[in-house]
Amino acid sequence: MALIADLHAWEAFDSRGTPTVGCAVSLENGSEGEATVPSGASTGSHEAHERRDGGERYGGRGVQDAVAALRTEVGTELVGRDVLDQEGIDAALRALDGTPNLTRLGANAVLAASVACALAAARSQGLPFWRALCADLAPLLPLPMVNVISGGAHAGGLIDVQDFLVVPIGAATFVEAIEWASRVRSATATVLRDRGHDTSLVADEGGLAASLPSNRAALDVLLAGIERSGLEPGAEVAIAVDVAATQFLVDGSYVLASENRSLRAHELVDELAGWVVDYPIVSIEDALGEDDEAGWRYATDRLAPSVQLLGDDLFVTSIERLSSGIEQGVANAVLVKPNQVGTLTDARRVVELAQAAGYATVLSARSGETEDSWLADLAVGWRTGQLKVGSTTRSERTSKWNRLLRIESEQQDAMFAGGAALAPLPSG
């Protein structure tokens, strides 16, 4: 046993300068775990609830009430518990909150405690966090999805689609994969400059933000960046698109404001299908709005046979929503964000359910991140196969990539998931 002796919490900043929650858990044996949790900008309405203070301070975004709850009732609940019982701790946190979506304590408070306990448990055993999560299995380094061009909620709506990413499907190791991604980002910045665009503006996740004439134009620029990098499009490096369609769904229509166009669901899907034909796209995230059931069924029939169709707002790391999606045969991959659901136990159960059903799993950071690197350990320990944390710039992004680089360098038995982690792997 490793008993909790104390819990401390504080208000911190995320990468957008928005308040977030930090938490440290100390054990009777002297070990400690510390976590500062992220926050999203492009959030689904079905996500677990963040607790914010309201009022004038930080424009109502302060988290002093969530911190106070951690210091008092959460601390009282957890002190004396065995930190090695993660499921028991997370169940106790849910019971203490007493609401389905953590609206009382707040998912930001609950996740901070959950992660801090898990980190303390690993340290009490003298284990790296990833090793504590996967016992004797060899570490599996994830295929990185790396943000290169941003729009939507991450870049002030310069273009409608939220992110255009590179996926180094032909890399043999993680170190090679992240170098290829960095190379493409640099080359894409050069392409933008050569075409008269300012590349000094960096979006929330470290991607390039430029006022392009259309969403398709971003694909043209990214493809040119891949070619300029000297890597082969579709064989060595492919493209992923995070549409984040919920963000521009207005009264049943998908409004592409930057192009002055409005599309019905099937028209948007048909346009995405055209992109898949014309560009080396291997993954499309949130192709439709979070509750557009008919649209998602059409998208699955149209797109899933050839690309990874990834649900984020659709599933929001929810066992119930993922179970429903699996039953209906919707999408073929799930994005997993621990702060969408509030505890590590619940997030891990989503990973396990998805993998048992043959869905690919992509662990993901948020647009408002912290310098913590535990997400990288989760990707390795949970063997998610894919990881999406942003670009290869900004320390809250590189902290995760750097953690993976260290794990791969230290572990001779480390394996790299590579392009085989995608669902399904395109044959061409």
N, C-alpha and C positions, 0 to 999 in steps of 0.2 A: 504493500500500500504506500501511497504518497499523498499525504493529507494537505489540504489547502490551509494555510495559516493566515493569509491576508489577501485582500483585493483592493487595489487602488485604481482610480480612474481620473481622467482629465480631458479638457477640451483641447483639441489639436487642430491643425489645418490640413486639408487635402491639397492636391496639386492645383486646384482652381482657386485656392484661397478661401474655400468654404469651410466652416467649422465641421469637425468630425470627432469621433470618440476614440480615445486611447485608453487602454486598460492593461494593468500588470497584475499577475497572480503570483504570489509567493507561497512556497511550500515549507512545511516544517523541516524538511531535509536541506533547506537552503537554496533549492532550485527556483528559478523564476521564469515565467513566460510573459512576453509583452507583445501587444498587437495594437495597431492603429488601423481602423477600417476605412474602406473607400465609400464613395457615393456616386451615383449615376446622374447624368443629365438627360439622356434619352431613356426614360423609365416607362415600363409597362404599368397599366393601371391595376394589374393583378399582383404586383410585387408586394412583399412584406413592407410594413409601414415604418418609415424613419420617424423618429421622434425629434421634433424641432420646437424651439421655445416660443416662437412668435414674438411680437413686439418690435421695437425699433432696433435692438442690438443685432448687428450683422444682417440687417434687413429681415429679421425674423428667423434666420437660419441657425442661430446659436443652438448649442446642445447641452447647456448647463443642467437642464432638467434630467436628460438622459444620464449624464455623469453623476448627478445626485442619486438617481435610482440605483446605479451600480455601486456607489459607495455605501449605500444604506441597505435596502432590502435585498439586492442581489448578493452583496457581500455577506450579509447575514445568512442567506440561504446556502451559499457555497462553502463558507469556512467550515472546516472539519470533514468535508467530503473527500473521497479518494479521486484524485485527478486522473488516475489511470482508467476510470470508468467514464469515458467520453459520452457514451449513450445515456448513462444515468444523469450526468451533468446537464446535457442538452435537454433531456426530458424534464428535469427540474426547472430549467429556465423557462421552458414553454408553459409548464404548469403554473409557475409564479406569475407569468404574464397573464395567462387565462383567456387570451383572445386568439382567433384563428390566424390573424395576420400581424401579431405582435404590436397591436396599436397602443397598448398601455405602456409597456417598458420601452418599446421601439426596437426595430431590428438592428439599428446601429449599436445600441447598447448590448443587446443579446449576443450579436456576432462578436463584438469585442471580447466579451467574457468567454465565449465558446472557443475562439481561436487562442486566446491567452492561456486557457486551461490546457489545450492540446499541445501548445509549445512547451509549457511547463512540464507536462507529462513526458515528452520526448527528452527534455534535458535531465529530468530526474532519472531516466534510464541510461543516460550517457549516449544517446542516439541522435543522429541527424533527424530532422523532422520527417523527411521523406521515408527514411528507413523505419521509423516508428509506425508509419502508415501502411507499409506493404510487407512487413515481416521479412521472410527470407527470399522473396522474389527479387530478381535482378532489376535494377533501376531502368525504367523506360523513359528516355528523353522524348519530349513531345515535338511534333512538327510545328514550327512557329508560323502563325499568320501575322504578318507585319504590315501595319498601316503605312501607306505611302501618300495618298491624296485623301483629304477629308472635306466633307460638306455637312449639310444638315445641322443638327444640334451641336455638333462638334466644331463647326467652323462658321457660325453665323449665317448659315443658309446660303453661302455663296453658290453652291449647287444643291440640289435636293437630296440626292443619294448621300448617305452618311459617311461611308468609308469605302475606299478602293485599296485593296491589300495585295501583297505578293505572298505566294506560298511556294517555298523552294522544294518542290516535289521530287527533284532529281538528286538532292544532296544525300550523301552517304552518312554524315555525322551531323550532330547539332552545331558544332563549331563551323562546319562548312555551310550549313543552312543559314545561320545568322549572318555570316559574312556575305553570302550571296544577297540576302535581303538588304543589308546595309549598302551594298554596291548598287543595287537597283534604286534605292532611295536617292543616293547621291546622283546617279545618272539621270533620274527623273527630274531632280531639281535643276540640273544643267539644261535639260530639254525645255523646261518651263522658262528659264532665263533666256535661252536662245529664242524663244517665241514671244519675248517681251513681257513676261509676267514677273511680278515681285515675289521672291521666295522667302522674304524675311518674316512673313506671317506664318506662325506655327500654330496648328490647331490643338485642341485639348489633349489629344493623345500623341502629339509629336509629329503628326502627318503634315504634309504640305497643304496650304490653303491658297487657292487661286480662283479668281473670278473667271470661270471658263464659260464659253457660249452655250454649252449643253452638258448633260450628264454623260452622254456618249463621248464627248470630247475628252473627259477624264480618262476613259479607257484608251483613247488614241494616245494620249500623253504617256500613260503608264506603259502601254505596249512599246512605245518609242523608247522609254526609259530602260525597259528590259533589253531591247535590242542594242541600245547604246552601251549597256553594261557588259556586253559580250557574251551574255548567257542566252540560251536557246528558249524562246517562248514555247510553253506547252510541254517541253521535254525536261528542262532543268528548272524553270520557274514558271508558275502559273498565276492566275489572278483569282482573288476572292472579292465578292461585293457584299457589303452590308447595306441593304436598301433602307432599313428602318422605316418601312412604309407606314406604320402607325402614325409617325410624326407628320405625314402630309395627307392623311386620310381626312377628308372634309365632307360631311353629309353624303357618304356613300361613294364619293369619287376621290381618286388619287390626284391631287393637285400639284403639278410640277411647276412651282411658281417661277423658277429661274428660266423656264422655257415657255411660260404662259400657256400651258396645256393642262387639260383635265382628262383623266383616263378612267374607264371602268376597270374592274378587277381583271377580267380576261384580257383586256387590252394591255394592261401593265405586264401581265405574265407573258403575253405574246411578244412584247418588246424585249423582256428579259431573255426569252428563248432566242430571239434574234441576236442578242449580244453573245449568247453561248455559241452560236454558230460562227460569229465573226471574230471572237477573241478567245484566248485560252483560259476560259473561266472554269474553275473546278468547284466553287462553293458560292452559294447565294443565301444570304441571311435575311430573315424577316421580309420575304418577298411581298407579303400582304399584311394587312392590319391584324392586330392581335385577336380580334373576334370575327374576322371575315371567314367563316367556316366554308362557305361555298367557294370562295376564292382560293383558299388553301387546298381544297380537294382538287380544283382545276390545276393549281400550280404543281401539286404532287404528281398528277398524271402527266403533265407537260414537261416538267423539269427533272424530277427525281430519278428517272431512268438514266440520266446522263451526268448529273452534277449532284454535289452534296447540297441538300435543301435543309437549311439550318434554322431552327426555331429558337428565338430569344424571347421577345415579347409574347410570342405564341405560348411558350411553356413556362416562362419565368421561374425556372428551377423548382417547379411544383410537381410533386408526385401525382397529384390528382389530375392536373392538366396534361402531364406527359402520358399518364395512363390512358386518358381519353384519346390523345393523339395517336398512340400506338394502336388502340382498339379500332380507330377509324382509318388507320393506315396513312396518316398525314405526316409529311416531311420524312426525313431519314437520318436526322442528326439533331442534337440538342446542345444549346449553349448553356453552360453551367456557371452561375455567378452566386457565390455563397451569400452575398448580402441581399439577394432577391428573396431568400427563404429564411435567413436568420441564424441557422446553426450549421456546424460542419456535419453533424449526423444527417440532417435532412438533405444537405447538398450531396453527400456521399451516396445516399439511398437513390437519388435521381441518377447519378452516374451508373450505379449498379443495375437499376431497372432498365436504363437505356441500353447498356451493353448486353444485357440478357435478351433484349428484344431485337438485337442486331442494329441498333442506332449508333452512329458515331457520336463521340462526346468531345466537346471543345470547352475547356476551362477558360474563363475570361475574367479580365480585370474590368474596371469601370473607368469612365472618363475623368472622374475625380478620384485619383489614386493617392497612395502614400508610398514612402520609400521602403516599406516592408517588402520582404521577398518570400514570405511564406506561401504565396500563391504558386510559385515555381515548385516548391516542395510538394504541394498538393497535386500538381500535374504529374509529377514523377511517382509519388506514392499511390495515387489513385489510378495511375496508368491510363490517363484520359486520352493519350495519343496525340492530342492537339492542344495548343495554347495560344491565346489571343490577348495580348496585353498592350498593344499600341505600336509605336514606331521604335526606331533604334536611336532616338534622341530623347532627352529629358530623363532625369535621374529616377523618377518614379516608374518609368518604363524599363530603363536599363538595369535597374536593381534586380528585376526578375530574370532578364536574359543573363546577367552576370552570375546569378546564382546557378543557373543551368550550366553555364560554361564551367563553373567550378566543379559541380557534381560530375560532369562528364570527364573532366581532367583527373579527378580523384578516383573514379570507379572504373577499374579495368574491365569489369563485366557489364558496363553500361551498354544498353542497346538504344538505337534511335528509331523512332516509329516511322519516320519518313512518309512518303506519299501514300503508302499502304493504309495509313490511318484514316484517309478520306473515305466517305461513303457516298456513292460507290466510286471506286477508282476508275476514271475514264479509260477506255480501251485505246483511244487514238492518240 
